[in-house]
Amino acid sequence: MIKKSIFSIFLGFTIFVNAQNPLLLNFRFLNGNATFSSLVAIPDLNGTYYQAHDIAFYISKLKITHDGGQILDFQDSVFYVNKRASLFDLGLQNVDLVESVDFQVGVPASINHSDITAYPVKHPLYFQSPAMHWGWAAGYTFLLIDGEADNNGDNITDVPFELHCLGDSNVQQVHVINTATIYPDGTREIFQNVNIDQWLHDVNLSTLDIQHGSTGINADVMMNVQNYPVFTAPLNANVNVISNVIGEAFFLQNGKESSISWKGMKNLEKVQLIDLSGAEVDEFLSKDINGKWQMSNLSSGVYFLRFVSDSGQLLNQLKAVQP
């Protein structure tokens, strides 16, 4: 028997007042104010073309200021952010209007030298790929960027580089005045830009070679978080209540077979399937205004389905449950 679930975008207005709302934190990787791509070579601030296959970093001590100076403190939580997992579900919170976001880039010294095997498998401080742990003495890698760069001006990336920054003294504090987009179901989503080109300010990728450590260029790169606009709010950041989403979307489930269909989705670029941990499970590229994505053997769980335009705009989203 086929189940068809249409997720309404109008769930009533009382949810916006004195209620707990789903809260999401979404890190958007950018280069030159454009969506970061690992699939093609892109220029850094020096005009050197590079291609980064892996980008990952840790944030910790997250605090969100909201509703007239109230503090939502996530205390000792740590988040592992990478290109494949950059959306985080912060749970149901008594948050209406977000005012700013504070966090540290890195892992606090109090836990930076802990035993990695003591953490459960899905914990951010457990083993990751690419590897982010340097052993108990050195601690965790706070920032990792691996890729290739052009070294002769032909815009072809042919020289590999590795940048792994660590060290207790390199933890950086970030404060961003930011707000959240509000969706009709009450969800608040904070978009936090990560400007990779600014993080690599004054770095010559063509001669970088392999740099793993806590001093020299590694310390300088971590200080770029303070000296340049690495973490910023979106240029169009405002308290957006999205009531007129584009198109309609449907989730259909029949045992192990599932599909997403849509219609009227103008300027669509891709559909993302994201689990509750924030990891991108799968991605479907499509520019079809009316289309369908067929999936097999989707694991049981709760997912977000996000319809994204060619300019990076979120056109529509659903929450889907796979039994």
C-alpha positions in Angstrom: 0.0 0.0 0.0 1.4 3.4 -1.0 1.4 6.1 1.6 1.4 9.7 0.3 2.2 12.5 2.7 1.8 16.1 1.8 3.4 18.3 4.3 1.4 21.5 4.7 3.2 24.8 4.9 0.5 26.4 7.0 0.3 25.0 10.5 -1.3 28.0 12.2 0.1 31.1 13.8 0.0 30.3 17.5 3.3 28.4 17.1 5.1 31.7 16.8 4.2 32.9 20.3 5.4 31.4 23.6 6.2 28.1 22.0 9.1 25.8 21.4 10.2 25.9 17.8 12.6 23.7 15.9 16.0 25.5 15.6 18.6 24.7 12.9 22.1 26.0 12.4 23.4 25.9 8.8 27.0 26.6 7.9 27.2 27.8 4.2 30.6 27.4 2.6 31.5 30.4 0.3 34.4 31.5 -1.8 34.2 35.1 -3.2 30.6 35.4 -2.0 29.6 32.5 -4.2 28.7 29.0 -3.1 31.9 27.0 -2.5 32.4 24.1 -4.9 34.7 21.2 -4.5 34.0 20.0 -8.0 35.8 22.7 -10.0 38.9 24.9 -9.6 38.1 28.3 -8.1 40.3 31.4 -7.4 41.5 32.4 -4.0 42.1 36.1 -3.0 45.5 36.0 -4.8 43.9 34.8 -8.0 45.5 31.3 -7.6 43.1 28.6 -8.7 42.6 25.8 -6.2 40.4 22.8 -5.6 39.7 21.7 -2.0 38.5 18.1 -1.7 38.2 18.1 2.1 37.3 21.0 4.4 36.4 20.4 8.0 36.6 22.2 11.3 35.3 22.1 14.9 33.2 24.6 16.7 32.4 24.5 20.4 30.8 26.5 23.3 27.9 27.6 21.1 25.7 30.4 22.5 22.7 31.9 20.7 21.4 35.3 21.9 17.7 35.8 21.3 14.5 37.7 22.3 16.0 40.7 24.0 19.3 39.3 25.3 18.3 35.9 26.5 21.1 33.3 26.1 20.7 29.8 24.8 23.9 28.1 26.0 24.9 24.8 24.5 27.7 24.7 27.1 30.2 21.9 26.4 28.8 20.7 23.1 31.2 20.3 20.2 30.2 20.3 16.5 32.2 18.7 13.6 31.5 20.8 10.5 32.4 19.7 7.0 31.1 20.1 3.5 29.1 16.9 3.8 27.6 17.7 7.2 27.0 21.4 7.8 23.4 21.5 9.0 22.7 20.9 12.7 19.4 20.3 14.4 19.5 22.1 17.7 16.2 20.7 18.9 13.0 22.4 20.1 13.9 25.7 21.8 12.0 28.6 23.3 13.4 30.9 20.6 11.4 33.5 18.6 13.9 36.1 17.3 17.6 35.3 17.0 19.9 38.2 17.6 23.5 36.9 17.5 25.6 33.7 17.5 28.8 33.1 19.5 31.1 30.1 19.4 34.7 29.0 19.5 36.5 27.6 16.5 38.4 24.6 17.9 38.1 22.2 20.7 38.4 23.5 24.3 41.7 22.6 26.0 39.7 20.7 28.8 38.7 18.0 26.3 41.2 18.5 23.5 43.5 15.9 24.9 40.9 13.3 25.8 40.8 9.6 24.7 39.1 9.5 21.3 38.1 5.9 21.9 36.0 6.9 25.0 33.4 8.6 22.8 30.5 6.8 21.1 30.7 6.2 17.4 28.5 9.1 16.3 30.1 11.7 18.6 31.9 14.5 16.8 35.1 13.8 18.8 35.1 10.1 17.7 37.2 9.1 14.6 36.3 11.1 11.5 37.1 10.9 7.8 39.3 12.7 7.0 41.1 12.1 10.3 40.8 15.0 12.8 42.7 13.5 15.8 46.5 13.8 16.3 46.7 11.7 19.5 46.2 12.7 23.1 49.4 15.0 23.2 48.6 17.1 20.2 44.8 16.9 20.4 42.4 17.5 17.5 42.8 19.3 14.2 40.7 22.5 14.5 40.8 23.2 10.7 41.6 20.9 7.8 41.8 21.9 4.2 43.2 19.4 1.6 43.4 19.9 -2.1 45.4 20.9 -5.1 46.5 24.3 -6.4 47.8 25.8 -9.7 51.5 26.6 -9.6 52.2 28.0 -13.1 49.3 30.3 -13.9 47.4 28.0 -16.3 44.5 27.6 -13.8 45.0 23.9 -13.7 45.3 22.5 -10.2 48.3 20.1 -10.1 50.2 20.8 -6.9 48.8 19.1 -3.7 48.5 20.9 -0.4 47.5 19.9 3.1 46.6 22.5 5.8 45.9 21.0 9.2 45.8 23.5 12.1 45.7 22.5 15.7 46.9 23.6 19.2 45.2 24.9 22.3 46.5 28.4 21.8 44.8 28.6 18.4 41.2 28.4 19.6 39.4 31.5 18.3 36.3 33.2 19.6 33.6 34.2 17.1 30.7 36.7 17.5 28.3 37.3 14.6 25.2 39.5 14.7 22.8 37.3 12.9 19.2 36.3 12.8 17.1 33.4 11.6 14.8 32.6 8.7 11.4 31.6 10.0 9.4 29.0 8.2 5.6 28.5 8.3 5.9 25.4 10.6 7.7 27.6 13.1 11.2 26.3 12.3 14.0 28.9 12.8 17.1 28.4 10.6 20.3 30.4 11.3 22.4 30.6 8.1 26.1 31.1 9.0 28.5 32.0 6.2 32.0 30.4 6.2 34.2 32.4 3.8 36.9 30.0 2.8 38.8 32.6 0.7 39.0 34.9 3.8 40.2 32.0 6.0 43.0 31.4 3.5 44.0 35.1 3.5 47.7 35.7 2.8 48.2 31.9 2.1 50.1 31.0 -1.1 48.5 27.7 -1.9 50.8 27.0 -4.8 53.8 26.7 -2.4 52.0 25.7 0.8 52.9 22.0 0.4 52.1 20.0 3.7 51.6 22.1 6.8 50.4 20.2 9.9 51.0 22.0 13.2 50.2 24.8 15.6 52.7 27.5 14.8 53.8 29.5 11.7 51.4 29.5 8.9 49.0 27.3 10.8 48.7 29.8 13.7 48.4 32.6 11.1 45.5 30.9 9.4 43.6 30.4 12.7 44.2 34.1 13.5 42.5 35.0 10.2 39.3 34.2 12.0 39.9 37.4 14.0 41.6 39.5 11.4 39.2 38.9 8.4 35.5 38.3 7.8 35.7 34.5 7.9 32.4 34.0 9.7 29.6 36.3 8.6 25.9 36.6 8.4 24.3 36.4 5.0 24.1 39.8 3.2 20.3 39.4 3.1 20.1 38.3 6.8 16.8 39.4 8.2 13.9 38.0 10.1 12.3 36.3 7.2 8.9 34.6 7.6 8.7 32.5 4.5 5.0 32.0 3.8 5.2 31.8 0.0 7.5 28.9 -0.7 8.0 28.0 -4.3 6.3 25.0 -5.8 4.8 21.9 -4.1 6.7 18.8 -2.9 5.6 15.4 -1.9 7.2 12.4 -0.2 5.9 8.9 -1.2 6.8 5.7 0.6 6.1 2.1 -0.3 8.2 -0.3 1.8 11.8 0.0 0.9 10.9 2.2 -2.2 10.6 5.9 -1.6 10.4 8.9 -3.9 10.2 12.7 -3.8 8.2 14.4 -6.4 7.6 18.1 -7.0 5.9 20.6 -9.3 6.2 24.3 -10.0 9.7 24.4 -8.6 11.2 27.3 -10.7 15.0 27.8 -10.9 15.6 24.4 -9.1 19.3 23.3 -9.0 19.3 20.4 -6.6 17.4 18.4 -4.0 19.3 17.5 -0.8 18.4 14.7 1.6 19.7 15.5 5.1 19.4 13.4 8.2 18.9 14.7 11.7 22.6 14.9 12.5 23.0 17.4 9.7 24.8 15.1 7.3 23.9 15.2 3.7 22.8 11.6 2.9 22.3 12.1 -0.8 21.9 14.8 -3.4 19.9 14.9 -6.7 20.7 17.4 -9.4 17.8 18.6 -11.4 16.6 21.7 -13.2 13.1 20.3 -13.9 10.2 22.4 -12.8 8.2 19.2 -12.4 10.2 16.1 -11.4 10.7 13.0 -9.4 13.6 11.4 -7.4 13.3 7.7 -6.9 15.2 6.1 -4.0 15.8 2.5 -2.9 16.7 1.1 0.5 16.5 4.4 2.3 17.2 3.7 6.0 14.6 4.3 8.6 14.6 7.7 10.1 13.6 11.3 9.9 15.0 13.5 7.1 14.9 17.0 5.8 14.3 17.4 2.0 15.6 20.7 0.8 15.0 22.2 -2.6 17.8 24.6 -3.5 17.9 27.1 -6.5 20.9 27.7 -8.8 21.7 30.8 -6.7 21.7 28.9 -3.4 18.2 30.1 -2.3 16.1 27.6 -0.4 12.9 27.2 -2.4 11.1 24.7 -0.3 11.7 22.1 2.4 9.9 19.1 3.9 10.4 16.8 6.8 10.0 13.2 5.8 9.7 10.0 7.9 10.9 6.7 6.5 9.5 3.8 8.6 
